[in-house]
Amino acid sequence: MNMLDGLSLLLAVALAFYLLVALLRADRS
């Protein structure tokens, strides 16, 4: 259960980071 929670947390962080980068790139261009 702990491993599954860690995986979901990692996925959430990766998604948030991807959205942040997408916003920064859109803002630059």
Buried (B, 14 or more C-beta within 10 A) or exposed (E): EEEEEEEEEEEEEEEEEEEEEEEEEEEEE
